[in-house]
Amino acid sequence: MGRTAGVTAADTRERLLRAAASVFAERGYDGARVADIAAAAGVSNGALYAHFESKAELLVQALRTHGRRLLADLFAADPDRSITELLLVIGRSLRRRRDRDGNLIVEALVAARRDQDVAQPLRDYLGERAEFLAGLMRIAQAGGELDPALSPDALAHFCLLLAMGSALVTEDLHAVDDAAWTTLLRRVVAALAPADCRAGTPDYLTPE
């Protein structure tokens, strides 16, 4: 199966990542075969290995790509949105999370416990996400949205724990009322504001 005319290497890589995300989400990491992913992408096994060294790399790269796309969509939807409002929007979406990113992170977390080929790239990926989130926290602190006394790294770790937990405890396992969840999130985000700004909490953070 040769390269399709007019299809670039970047196009093939994107097709492979999309196919990998679908196959891993459907069959799990252990159940997915490289041949299945290649077939779903419409390429040969050799073409797959020209882009990715292993099934483990495919899993983490698919997770990385999908996660970046979700964040890019959120920023594109409202570029002027404040960091604290962005955190609230993301937090609200976690309650009803049923996206592919959630399935992928569960597969990666489980596989990483017994496969060092997955564990190391997953650590790298989570480090990247934590660094990105810590950067957002620093921007929010510089803008007076978050208390500068708080550790950006600790705040980023807290966000990661919420995101990972939401992938494991899905709504079909344990549900919570949307209004109650939103009120809790608003209280948490408001509590992270500088002490002298809490009296002037923005309306979108004030419990209804």
C-alpha positions in Angstrom: 0.0 0.0 0.0 1.9 3.1 -1.2 1.4 6.7 -0.5 -1.7 8.2 -2.0 -1.1 10.9 -4.6 -1.4 14.3 -3.0 -1.3 13.0 0.5 1.6 14.5 2.5 3.5 12.9 5.4 1.8 15.3 7.8 -1.6 14.1 6.4 -0.6 10.5 6.9 0.6 11.2 10.5 -2.7 12.9 11.3 -4.7 10.0 9.9 -2.7 7.6 12.0 -3.2 9.5 15.1 -7.0 9.7 14.5 -7.1 6.0 13.8 -5.1 5.2 16.9 -7.4 7.3 19.1 -10.4 5.4 17.7 -8.9 1.9 18.0 -7.4 2.5 21.5 -10.7 3.9 22.7 -12.7 1.0 21.3 -10.4 -2.0 22.0 -8.1 -0.7 24.8 -4.3 -0.5 24.7 -3.8 -4.3 25.1 -6.5 -5.2 22.6 -5.4 -2.8 19.9 -2.9 -4.1 17.3 -0.6 -2.0 15.2 -2.1 -3.7 12.1 -5.6 -2.6 13.2 -4.5 1.0 13.5 -2.7 0.9 10.1 -5.7 -0.6 8.5 -8.1 2.0 10.0 -5.8 4.7 8.7 -5.6 3.1 5.3 -1.9 2.6 5.3 0.6 -0.3 5.5 2.4 -1.4 8.7 5.6 -0.1 7.2 4.1 3.4 6.7 3.0 3.4 10.3 6.5 2.6 11.5 7.9 5.3 9.3 6.1 7.8 11.6 5.9 6.0 15.0 8.4 3.6 16.6 5.9 1.7 18.7 2.3 1.2 19.8 3.2 3.0 23.1 4.3 6.1 21.2 1.1 6.1 19.1 -1.0 6.0 22.3 0.7 9.0 24.0 1.0 11.0 20.8 -2.7 10.5 20.1 -3.5 11.6 23.6 -1.1 14.7 23.2 -2.6 15.7 19.9 -6.2 15.3 21.0 -5.6 17.2 24.2 -4.0 20.1 22.4 -6.9 20.2 20.0 -9.5 20.5 22.8 -7.6 23.4 24.4 -7.2 25.1 21.1 -10.9 24.9 20.5 -11.6 26.4 23.9 -9.3 29.3 23.3 -10.7 29.9 19.8 -14.2 30.0 21.1 -13.5 33.0 23.2 -10.0 34.4 23.0 -10.8 37.2 25.5 -12.0 34.9 28.2 -10.2 35.3 31.5 -8.1 32.4 32.9 -10.4 31.8 35.8 -13.4 31.7 33.5 -11.6 29.2 31.3 -10.9 27.0 34.3 -14.6 27.2 35.3 -15.6 26.2 31.7 -13.2 23.2 31.7 -14.2 22.2 35.2 -17.9 22.2 34.3 -17.2 20.0 31.3 -15.5 17.4 33.5 -18.7 16.4 35.2 -20.2 15.0 31.9 -16.9 14.0 30.3 -17.4 11.3 27.7 -14.8 12.4 25.1 -12.1 10.4 23.4 -9.4 12.2 25.5 -10.9 10.6 28.6 -10.8 7.1 27.1 -7.2 7.6 26.0 -6.0 8.8 29.3 -7.6 5.9 31.1 -5.9 3.4 28.7 -2.5 5.3 29.1 -2.7 5.3 32.9 -3.5 1.6 33.1 -0.9 0.6 30.5 1.8 2.8 32.2 1.5 0.8 35.4 2.8 -2.3 33.7 4.6 -1.1 30.6 7.7 1.2 30.9 7.4 1.9 27.2 4.2 3.7 28.0 5.2 5.1 31.4 8.1 7.3 30.3 6.3 9.1 27.4 3.2 9.4 29.6 5.3 11.1 32.3 6.7 13.4 29.6 3.2 14.2 28.4 1.8 14.9 31.9 4.9 17.1 32.6 4.0 19.1 29.5 0.4 19.5 30.5 1.5 20.6 34.0 3.9 23.1 32.7 1.3 24.5 30.4 -1.2 24.8 33.2 1.3 26.4 35.5 2.0 28.9 32.8 -1.7 29.8 32.7 -1.7 30.1 36.5 1.2 32.6 36.4 -0.6 34.7 33.8 -3.7 34.7 36.0 -1.6 35.7 39.0 0.1 38.5 37.1 -3.4 39.7 36.0 -4.7 39.8 39.6 -7.1 36.8 39.0 -5.3 34.3 41.3 -3.5 34.8 44.7 0.2 35.2 43.9 1.0 33.4 47.2 -0.2 30.1 45.7 2.2 27.8 43.9 1.4 27.7 40.2 2.9 24.1 40.1 0.6 23.0 43.0 -2.4 24.6 41.2 -1.5 22.8 38.0 -1.2 19.5 39.8 -4.6 20.1 41.4 -6.1 20.6 37.9 -4.4 17.5 36.6 -5.9 15.4 39.5 -9.4 16.7 38.6 -8.9 15.9 34.9 -7.5 12.4 35.6 -10.2 11.7 38.1 -13.0 12.8 35.7 -11.7 10.3 33.2 -12.0 7.4 35.7 -15.2 8.4 37.6 -17.6 9.0 34.7 -21.2 10.1 35.0 -22.5 6.6 34.4 -20.5 5.4 37.5 -21.4 8.4 39.8 -23.4 11.4 38.8 -23.7 14.8 40.4 -26.2 17.6 39.8 -24.8 20.1 37.3 -26.0 23.2 39.3 -24.4 21.8 42.5 -21.2 21.1 40.7 -21.1 24.5 39.1 -21.7 26.2 42.5 -18.9 24.2 44.1 -16.5 25.1 41.2 -17.4 28.8 41.5 -16.6 28.7 45.2 -13.3 27.0 44.7 -12.2 29.4 41.9 -13.3 32.4 43.9 -11.3 31.2 46.9 -8.2 31.2 44.8 -8.4 34.9 44.2 -6.2 37.4 46.0 -7.6 38.0 49.5 -8.2 41.7 48.8 -10.2 40.9 45.7 -12.6 38.3 47.0 -15.2 40.9 47.9 -15.3 41.9 44.3 -15.7 38.4 42.8 -16.9 38.5 39.2 -20.5 37.6 38.6 -19.6 34.4 36.7 -17.9 33.1 39.8 -20.7 34.1 42.2 -23.0 31.2 43.2 -26.5 31.5 41.7 
